[in-house]
Amino acid sequence: MKNISIIELGHVIAGPLAATLLADFGAEVIKVENPRGGDMMRDLGPKAQDDGLGVWWKTLARNKRILALNWKTPEGRAILRRMVEASDVLVENFRPGVLERADIGPDVLHRWNPDLIILRISGYGQEGPMKKTPAFGRAAEAMSGLSHLTGYPNGPPMHPGFPAADSTTGLMGALGVMLALHARGNGTAKGQVIDLAVFEGLLRLIDYHVPALTGAAVSPLRNGLRQPMDFAPGGMFRTSDGVWVTVSAGGAETARRLLRTAAGDAFADNPRFATMAGISANMAEVFDALQKFIGARDFDTVQAEFTKNDAVAARVLSVEDIVNHPQIAHRGDIVDVAGEQTRVVGAVPHLSDTPGSVRWLGRAEAADSHAVLRDLGLNEQEIAALASSGVVGMPQESEEKA
């Protein structure tokens, strides 16, 4: 991604994460913030003990230069135009119509730079009956079907423990940018617009629920500690020493070996369990047998038995377990950053020849305003005038020295 320049007009998670994923692999990202307060992610969640900056902000804004610019003013619009003319990608995740009302919609942006790729992330997409409907991540999780599939059969739908819709949208947005860059590179297209709704990434990644209904007339339902459609023996169980494990056996032969270990030959050899379809149809009984077996043994014994039978019993890790896990450490998946107490998850995936890296974490407000404007060719007098008028924000003196 080196030599790819990105303007990020995004805020909160979905748009910024798309830019972060690309910045991890060398894209030059300039994050544009409002001079009056910046991105709300600066204040959301816990603060780092060493410098008081939000730790979520630190990782979401890593590897980015920060420009405080009011692009809705004529002077700010002129600065934005210079940036667009010199950039490859623009990322935004405002409500549909915000850019158009500011007279910088895709038609204008493409007049300035016909090769510009524009990633537009919104709650429900740029067109359609819901385009003006306010949205947020949890609404998207509900619309995608994820919430409907998560929870206990007789309980309420549930959200996962992280912003699944926003995060998968960021991932899908980064993929869209890569596809558009490839199309531009091979001459298939010039600049184009990527229109991505926040619910669509999850809708695509869930993958199985729509074909299950339309192809097999089966409606997947939430199923507690078991998989919604009981495809294979598995679920969440607690061992006798209090360890939660997730269990999976992917094939009929593996499943029968597991059943033999858990409940004996007579149970495993029952004709009902001859195929995965039969096992699936009797999953409540299978689940009970596994629960009885696992609940009576400690984790080490359970893991050994499952390994012997080519099945999986994986410990559910807390974040404390994660930061001390030898395999995660061996992979280099959690990294230190020079001058920072805060550690973060490193660049993923692992590329052999062009690996990603975390060069710095999210910076203070307006941290790079002066440098970015100088790079655009503005002189000191012009920069001072923009700063004094409030069009551009500058860092506090203490932050500049830091």
C-alpha positions, 0 to 999 in steps of 0.5 A, a space after each residue: 500500500 506504499 505510495 497510496 494516499 488516503 483522505 479520511 473524513 470518517 468519524 467513530 469506527 466504520 470509516 476510520 477502521 477501513 483507513 486504519 487497516 490500509 494504513 497498517 500496510 503503508 498507506 499514507 492516511 490524513 485524518 481530517 477532524 473538526 477543529 472544534 473537538 475532533 472525533 468522538 472516539 477520542 473520549 469514548 472508553 478508558 483513557 491511557 494511564 500515561 498520557 490520558 488519551 483514549 486507548 480505543 482512539 490510539 489504535 483506531 487512529 494509529 499510523 495516521 496524520 491528523 489535520 484539524 480542518 473545517 472543510 465546509 468553509 470556502 478556505 477549508 474547501 480550497 485546502 480539501 481540493 488540494 488534498 483531493 487532487 493529490 490523493 488516491 482515496 477518500 473515505 467518508 461515513 456521514 449520512 447520505 447527502 452531507 457531502 452533496 449539501 457541502 457541494 463536494 459530492 462525488 461529481 465534484 470530487 471527480 471533477 477535481 480528480 477523476 482517478 479518486 476512489 471514494 468509499 462512502 459508508 452509511 447506515 443503509 446505503 446512499 439510495 433506497 427508502 431507508 437512506 435518510 434513516 439514522 443508523 448505528 452499529 447495533 441497528 445494523 447488527 439487528 438488520 443483518 440477522 446477527 442479533 436474531 441468531 444470538 442468544 437463548 431460544 426463549 430469551 431475547 436477541 443479543 448483541 456480541 461483545 464488540 461493535 461487530 457491524 462497524 468493524 466488519 464494515 471497516 474490513 469490507 470497506 478496506 476490501 472495496 478500496 483494494 478492489 477499486 485500486 486494482 481495477 484502476 491499476 489494470 485500466 478497468 476503471 478510473 475513480 469510482 464510488 464504493 457504496 457500503 451500508 453498515 449492515 451489509 458486511 455482516 449480512 454477507 459474512 453470516 452467509 448461511 441464513 439466507 440460502 438456508 431459508 430460500 434453498 432449504 426452507 429452514 429458518 435458523 433460530 438462536 440456540 443458546 450455547 449451541 450453533 443455531 442450526 446444529 450443523 455438528 456436535 459442539 457448543 460451550 461447556 464448563 469443565 469441573 475446574 471452572 474452565 469454559 471451553 468451546 467444542 467442535 467436531 466437523 465430520 461424522 466419523 470424528 463426531 462418533 469417536 467423540 460420542 464413543 469417548 463421552 458416552 460409550 460404544 452403545 451410544 455412539 453406534 446407535 444408527 441415529 448417529 450414522 450420518 451428520 444429518 442424523 447427529 444434527 437431528 438428535 443434537 439435544 441428546 448429543 449436547 447433553 452427553 457432551 455436557 455430562 462428560 465435560 462437566 465431570 472432568 478438568 480442562 486438561 483431561 477434556 483437551 487431551 481426550 478431544 485431541 486424541 479423537 481429532 476434535 477441538 476443545 478450545 479454552 475461552 480466553 479472557 483478555 488477560 489470557 490473550 496478552 500472555 498467550 504463547 501462540 499469540 506472542 509467537 505470531 507477534 499479534 500484540 505489539 509494543 509501540 515506541 514511547 507508548 505504554 499502550 500495546 495494541 493488536 498488530 497488523 493482520 494478515 501476515 504478509 511474507 514480503 510486505 508486512 504491515 506495522 504499527 508506526 505510531 498510535 493515535 495522536 493529539 488533536 491537530 497534531 500534524 496540521 502544520 506539517 500537512 499544510 506545508 506539504 500542500 505548499 502553503 507558506 507560514 503566512 497562509 497557515 497563520 491566517 487559516 489558524 487565526 480564522 479558525 479554519 484550521 486547528 493547531 496543536 497546543 504548545 505543550 502538544 507540539 513540544 511533546 
